[in-house]
């Protein structure tokens, strides 16, 4: 292998290393989330492009909605991975306001067409506070 071949090989290795590092950094950051409050519930909208229903875990734990996603890369016939820059294991969490009284067992979640994960947590009636419960949130269609 000549000098040019060595340089090309080093360049490919460096390029892939940058992609791998980029993916690791993405995995270290929390998913971006908006927390909205309505009359009857809270709505949390997480940016989670590329996730599939079976790859998502959502839990309500003591006032916080926690999300864990494990994405997979599709293989494309005729293409070779040159820059693996997307993180595959992404986490996020959002705290509800301190005074929020909710029904965690009634929470629901779904993936929208735009690649966002929506989690809706219903508010509790004023006389029924169930705010400290932990609950697994089922993903709907």
Secondary structure, 3 states (H helix, E strand, C coil): CCHHHHHHHHHHHHHHHHHHHHHHHHHHCECCEEEEECCCEEEEEEECCCCCHHHEEEEEECCEEEEEEECCCCCCCCCCCCCCCCCCEEEEEEECCCCCCECHHHCEEEECCCCEEEEEEEECCCCCCCCCCEEEECECC
